[in-house]
Amino acid sequence: AVVSTQSTGITTGVGVLYLRFTAFLSSRKYVDNDTCRKLVHIGNGMFYMMCWPLFDSSSSYSRYWAASIPALVTTSCILTALKIIKDEKTVRSMSRTGNPAELLDGPTHYGLTMVVSTALYWTDSKIGIATIAVLCVGDGLAAIFGRRYGRAKFPYNKSKTWIGSLCFFAGAFFGVISMLRYFNFTLFPFVYPQLFIVSLICAAVESLPWKNNDNIAISISCIIACKLVG
């Protein structure tokens, strides 16, 4: 493995390149702003997690080096939201309406999920990997396909659709499986029903009217569900 400082630099570089790629897609009007935000939502966390093997697995500090990346980004979001620093590009790419205060909601909760999942669970546990994959892929696909194709809405939440929740479930389920395989976890037959239940619970939680707190609600429900199913 590459030493921690180099691994941190490479991981940060991958994230920056992906952000530039999504900005390019948006600037050329290949995707609208909402889709661009969700592509960032999906890809940033997944590419970040895929860079974990670059860190020295024998070092107990590697997880903290890795966690420092989303921690710095989240700190930047908070400072931008509070107007302590000015970053119009970040506001445009991460907010719905261009209001910097919005960065205190979804983007900050997203970043905190990355930090906690990395620092607490790292590659030692399925829980952190599952939490990031569920939040990134499940929530991202739900928003993209729900907004575009969703017609039938939930009676308890008119902003969520059945097709969005179905895409959340499918994205979460297959996203977690793919990442567990990526990290060489042995997937015994009983693991698949467990992941099915976890994905179903998280999809149900995501469909509730959380306003701007769905990222944190999904993450907490995923951790709890993973612990409950074993």
Buried (B, 14 or more C-beta within 10 A) or exposed (E): BBBBEEBBBBBBEBBEEBBEEBBEBBEEEEBEBBBBBBBBBBBBBBBBBBBBBBBBEEEEEBBBBBBBBBBBBBEBBBBBBEEEEEBEEBBBBBBEEEEBEBBBBBBBBBBBBBBBBBBBBBBEBBBBBBBBBBBBBBBBBBBBBBBEEBEEBBEEBEBBBBBBBBBBBBBBBBBBBEBBEBEEBEEEEEBEEBBBBBBBBBBEBBBBEBEEBBBBBBBBBBBBBBEEBE
